[in-house]
């Protein structure tokens, strides 16, 4: 008897980091002591009151049962307060917010709720690989749109117009995925870009989904949301995640915000796939949303500023060029023309300097001449990585 996998298995490969971390584990087992500057997993804890609240609720006898898929009222209300406080966006916690078990889950549920197999979906190149992978799994027609350094890593709206007006296409564009501040390039959001995206969605009867987990990292100024544009909730969905801004990647707590109709559609899908998150985690997350301004400044700005200086020195040592105005928890740089491809550089860094950095091609073809450094390593590790790289490349 021969069992064959579903056809969708052929549409995707194992996630790059899942595969590469197996190699790193073998190198470490052999005594290589690899320093990872590859993955954006914050290495600091949540606020003390967040952890205290988690422990307090977890000790209660009546807190371990199933929870509502829509999330507890306390969590939804905290999410609404968070959007009002930081973005000045009003959200109805009962109808315009849906807690998520992380943004990956949200990508799945939004696509299932809005797209039929064969519908076209716009995905940025370069961009978060999961946008492409999940849409392939779900059978939509993935159409990439270019983000290029020469255009400031902004969408080319002339290209977008050509895509949506393509008369040879048999299906409409239903969803456009965006991610500002942008990962991996660190391009900040702007009000002008958000306004153009909302206008584009209205003109072409499609939904913009903006993934917005990086608006606090290295940002001590104004915090921007797509939902600040008047009327955006009618045609837009925004994701936000606690992973980066609250040092809670392993907690898997995020949210989406949009109009009540979209939330109801997404809930129909989500409620048939999973159950609500552990109550103690929801109430602790609600506490985290009320962290002080001082906590946010220390965790999201001060800490990353010192690491960013070291990352810039690493980039310079490698001969890479970069935009110093990037935000977020990564640094994106263009490799020297002397390298045939990006892995020629990243593999040399890995095997000779024993530092793991990310090749940009995993984010799309427009990233093939770039590398990405994560700031999610403490200063002493960043400094050690710098010294190792200097020994090889200086």
Number of C-alpha atoms within 10 A of each C-alpha: 3 4 5 7 8 8 8 11 12 10 14 12 9 10 12 11 14 9 11 13 13 11 12 21 14 11 16 14 11 9 9 16 13 18 20 22 22 20 18 17 18 22 14 14 13 22 18 11 14 22 17 13 19 20 14 13 18 18 11 10 8 9 13 13 10 11 15 15 19 22 21 19 15 15 26 24 17 20 27 20 21 20 19 13 13 13 16 15 18 15 23 16 18 15 17 21 28 27 26 25 17 21 24 14 15 21 19 19 20 21 21 19 17 15 20 15 15 16 19 25 24 23 23 25 22 25 27 20 16 16 20 24 16 19 24 19 16 17 16 21 20 19 16 20 20 22 20 16 14 7 10 12 18 18 19 13 14 8 12 17 12 10 18 17 13 12 10 6 12 10 17 20 23 21 23 22 21 23 22 25 25 25 25 25 29 22 21 21 21 14 13 9 14 22 17 14 25 23 16 18 20 17 9 14 14 20 24 25 23 23 25 23 23 27 24 25 23 20 19 13 8 10 14 22 25 28 26 17 19 11 13 23 22 17 22 25 24 22 25 25 23 23 22 23 22 23 19 22 20 11 15 17 20 24 20 25 26 23 19 18 12 22 20 17 15 21 19 14 16 23 14 9 10 12 15 19 21 17 22 20 21 25 22 23 26 23 20 24 21 15 17 10 8 9 13 18 17 12 22 24 18 15 18 23 17 14 22 24 14 20 25 21 15 21 23 13 17 21 17 19 15 18 16 12 8 19 24 30 28 25 23 28 25 21 24 16 11 8 11 11 16 21 20 11 19 22 17 16 20 20 13 14 22 21 25 24 21 24 24 27 18 18 21 18 13 18 25 18 20 26 27 25 26 25 29 24 22 15 18 11 15 25 17 14 24 21 16 18 22 15 11 13 14 9
